[in-house]
């Protein structure tokens, strides 16, 4: 038994010496791991809470938009931007709200929110859509020059045809028929290979080309 006691004492002494040397480090690492885990869990909870809050507001906005309530739509979209600017629902909310404003011809109310969505929104594809609608509102207000400025540069990808088409409209509004034709032709070129969904747009653009050529 004495031998075992001596061995235990030796092991305890070794453990004690190791702990004295590395104990503070172990405690620090354990504490750091606990903080990191708590931080990660807290961040996941925060993200979930943000997504839920943004989703609730967006659902309210959809109801207001369906009812054609421009003021309520604008207010809810503003709340989405102020509270959940990093959520995709904020951009979607602005686009939905400004669509209601546009239909009711409340163009001045649509511009500030579209500017935010085009400049500050997190999703790149939605930024391009907001920029396109921003230019559309400006052209509707009669400011072709400002619309053209918002359309440059035209993005690559699925939005390019829409950008070139609207650029042609703005140039035509300025009386620049030749440049308008070039822009509309660029829109047709961008539609090459598009599915059947692009057929209506092709027909519209060809009609514009024919009207200018005629």
Secondary structure as a PSIPRED ss2 file (coil, helix, strand):
# PSIPRED VFORMAT (PSIPRED V4.0)

   1 X C   1.000  0.000  0.000
   2 X H   0.000  1.000  0.000
   3 X H   0.000  1.000  0.000
   4 X H   0.000  1.000  0.000
   5 X H   0.000  1.000  0.000
   6 X H   0.000  1.000  0.000
   7 X H   0.000  1.000  0.000
   8 X H   0.000  1.000  0.000
   9 X H   0.000  1.000  0.000
  10 X H   0.000  1.000  0.000
  11 X H   0.000  1.000  0.000
  12 X H   0.000  1.000  0.000
  13 X H   0.000  1.000  0.000
  14 X H   0.000  1.000  0.000
  15 X H   0.000  1.000  0.000
  16 X H   0.000  1.000  0.000
  17 X H   0.000  1.000  0.000
  18 X H   0.000  1.000  0.000
  19 X H   0.000  1.000  0.000
  20 X H   0.000  1.000  0.000
  21 X H   0.000  1.000  0.000
  22 X H   0.000  1.000  0.000
  23 X H   0.000  1.000  0.000
  24 X H   0.000  1.000  0.000
  25 X H   0.000  1.000  0.000
  26 X H   0.000  1.000  0.000
  27 X H   0.000  1.000  0.000
  28 X H   0.000  1.000  0.000
  29 X H   0.000  1.000  0.000
  30 X H   0.000  1.000  0.000
  31 X H   0.000  1.000  0.000
  32 X H   0.000  1.000  0.000
  33 X H   0.000  1.000  0.000
  34 X H   0.000  1.000  0.000
  35 X H   0.000  1.000  0.000
  36 X H   0.000  1.000  0.000
  37 X H   0.000  1.000  0.000
  38 X H   0.000  1.000  0.000
  39 X H   0.000  1.000  0.000
  40 X H   0.000  1.000  0.000
  41 X H   0.000  1.000  0.000
  42 X H   0.000  1.000  0.000
  43 X H   0.000  1.000  0.000
  44 X H   0.000  1.000  0.000
  45 X H   0.000  1.000  0.000
  46 X H   0.000  1.000  0.000
  47 X H   0.000  1.000  0.000
  48 X H   0.000  1.000  0.000
  49 X H   0.000  1.000  0.000
  50 X H   0.000  1.000  0.000
  51 X H   0.000  1.000  0.000
  52 X H   0.000  1.000  0.000
  53 X H   0.000  1.000  0.000
  54 X H   0.000  1.000  0.000
  55 X H   0.000  1.000  0.000
  56 X H   0.000  1.000  0.000
  57 X H   0.000  1.000  0.000
  58 X H   0.000  1.000  0.000
  59 X H   0.000  1.000  0.000
  60 X H   0.000  1.000  0.000
  61 X H   0.000  1.000  0.000
  62 X H   0.000  1.000  0.000
  63 X H   0.000  1.000  0.000
  64 X H   0.000  1.000  0.000
  65 X H   0.000  1.000  0.000
  66 X H   0.000  1.000  0.000
  67 X C   1.000  0.000  0.000
  68 X C   1.000  0.000  0.000
  69 X C   1.000  0.000  0.000
  70 X H   0.000  1.000  0.000
  71 X H   0.000  1.000  0.000
  72 X H   0.000  1.000  0.000
  73 X H   0.000  1.000  0.000
  74 X H   0.000  1.000  0.000
  75 X H   0.000  1.000  0.000
  76 X H   0.000  1.000  0.000
  77 X H   0.000  1.000  0.000
  78 X H   0.000  1.000  0.000
  79 X H   0.000  1.000  0.000
  80 X H   0.000  1.000  0.000
  81 X H   0.000  1.000  0.000
  82 X H   0.000  1.000  0.000
  83 X H   0.000  1.000  0.000
  84 X C   1.000  0.000  0.000
  85 X C   1.000  0.000  0.000
  86 X C   1.000  0.000  0.000
  87 X C   1.000  0.000  0.000
  88 X H   0.000  1.000  0.000
  89 X H   0.000  1.000  0.000
  90 X H   0.000  1.000  0.000
  91 X H   0.000  1.000  0.000
  92 X H   0.000  1.000  0.000
  93 X H   0.000  1.000  0.000
  94 X H   0.000  1.000  0.000
  95 X H   0.000  1.000  0.000
  96 X H   0.000  1.000  0.000
  97 X H   0.000  1.000  0.000
  98 X H   0.000  1.000  0.000
  99 X H   0.000  1.000  0.000
 100 X H   0.000  1.000  0.000
 101 X H   0.000  1.000  0.000
 102 X H   0.000  1.000  0.000
 103 X H   0.000  1.000  0.000
 104 X C   1.000  0.000  0.000
 105 X C   1.000  0.000  0.000
 106 X C   1.000  0.000  0.000
 107 X H   0.000  1.000  0.000
 108 X H   0.000  1.000  0.000
 109 X H   0.000  1.000  0.000
 110 X H   0.000  1.000  0.000
 111 X H   0.000  1.000  0.000
 112 X H   0.000  1.000  0.000
 113 X H   0.000  1.000  0.000
 114 X H   0.000  1.000  0.000
 115 X H   0.000  1.000  0.000
 116 X H   0.000  1.000  0.000
 117 X H   0.000  1.000  0.000
 118 X H   0.000  1.000  0.000
 119 X H   0.000  1.000  0.000
 120 X C   1.000  0.000  0.000
 121 X C   1.000  0.000  0.000
 122 X C   1.000  0.000  0.000
 123 X C   1.000  0.000  0.000
 124 X H   0.000  1.000  0.000
 125 X H   0.000  1.000  0.000
 126 X H   0.000  1.000  0.000
 127 X H   0.000  1.000  0.000
 128 X H   0.000  1.000  0.000
 129 X H   0.000  1.000  0.000
 130 X H   0.000  1.000  0.000
 131 X H   0.000  1.000  0.000
 132 X H   0.000  1.000  0.000
 133 X H   0.000  1.000  0.000
 134 X H   0.000  1.000  0.000
 135 X H   0.000  1.000  0.000
 136 X H   0.000  1.000  0.000
 137 X H   0.000  1.000  0.000
 138 X H   0.000  1.000  0.000
 139 X H   0.000  1.000  0.000
 140 X H   0.000  1.000  0.000
 141 X C   1.000  0.000  0.000
 142 X C   1.000  0.000  0.000
 143 X C   1.000  0.000  0.000
 144 X H   0.000  1.000  0.000
 145 X H   0.000  1.000  0.000
 146 X H   0.000  1.000  0.000
 147 X H   0.000  1.000  0.000
 148 X H   0.000  1.000  0.000
 149 X H   0.000  1.000  0.000
 150 X H   0.000  1.000  0.000
 151 X C   1.000  0.000  0.000
 152 X C   1.000  0.000  0.000
 153 X C   1.000  0.000  0.000
 154 X C   1.000  0.000  0.000
 155 X C   1.000  0.000  0.000
 156 X C   1.000  0.000  0.000
 157 X C   1.000  0.000  0.000
 158 X C   1.000  0.000  0.000
 159 X C   1.000  0.000  0.000
 160 X H   0.000  1.000  0.000
 161 X H   0.000  1.000  0.000
 162 X H   0.000  1.000  0.000
 163 X H   0.000  1.000  0.000
 164 X H   0.000  1.000  0.000
 165 X H   0.000  1.000  0.000
 166 X H   0.000  1.000  0.000
 167 X H   0.000  1.000  0.000
 168 X H   0.000  1.000  0.000
 169 X H   0.000  1.000  0.000
 170 X H   0.000  1.000  0.000
 171 X H   0.000  1.000  0.000
 172 X H   0.000  1.000  0.000
 173 X H   0.000  1.000  0.000
 174 X C   1.000  0.000  0.000
 175 X C   1.000  0.000  0.000
 176 X C   1.000  0.000  0.000
 177 X H   0.000  1.000  0.000
 178 X H   0.000  1.000  0.000
 179 X H   0.000  1.000  0.000
 180 X H   0.000  1.000  0.000
 181 X H   0.000  1.000  0.000
 182 X H   0.000  1.000  0.000
 183 X H   0.000  1.000  0.000
 184 X H   0.000  1.000  0.000
 185 X H   0.000  1.000  0.000
 186 X H   0.000  1.000  0.000
 187 X H   0.000  1.000  0.000
 188 X H   0.000  1.000  0.000
 189 X H   0.000  1.000  0.000
 190 X H   0.000  1.000  0.000
 191 X C   1.000  0.000  0.000
 192 X C   1.000  0.000  0.000
 193 X C   1.000  0.000  0.000
 194 X C   1.000  0.000  0.000
 195 X C   1.000  0.000  0.000
 196 X H   0.000  1.000  0.000
 197 X H   0.000  1.000  0.000
 198 X H   0.000  1.000  0.000
 199 X H   0.000  1.000  0.000
 200 X H   0.000  1.000  0.000
 201 X H   0.000  1.000  0.000
 202 X H   0.000  1.000  0.000
 203 X H   0.000  1.000  0.000
 204 X H   0.000  1.000  0.000
 205 X H   0.000  1.000  0.000
 206 X H   0.000  1.000  0.000
 207 X H   0.000  1.000  0.000
 208 X H   0.000  1.000  0.000
 209 X H   0.000  1.000  0.000
 210 X H   0.000  1.000  0.000
 211 X H   0.000  1.000  0.000
 212 X H   0.000  1.000  0.000
 213 X H   0.000  1.000  0.000
 214 X C   1.000  0.000  0.000
